[in-house]
């Protein structure tokens, strides 16, 4: 079973930046598609960004230009750098490990991000 441990998050003012990290305990980390998602109370969890085995990246339209996903296969980590944050970015952020066909194998515990002045 894949275990994911998130770190980072917190409170930031509008326009500020935060970096989330997610460390995985799995031997075949480089074989997975990694993702970041977010959820606000009362709404469904939404996909924010993914990074595939070869390094190709996809972003939700709402975060393009402000968020950057990256992976370090040697350290078995996936990160999400968030810049120019807006209040509507406030949510709990989750990392995920997925197969190439989209099957989810594990979720992180969630990291709270709050954007407020």
Secondary structure, DSSP 8 states (H G I E B T S, - for coil): --EEEEEE-EEE-TT--EEEEEEEE-TTGGGSEEEEEEE-TTS--EEEEEE-TTS-EEE-TTTTTTEEEEEETTTTEEEEEE-S--GGG-EEEEEEEE-TTS-EEEE---EEEEE--
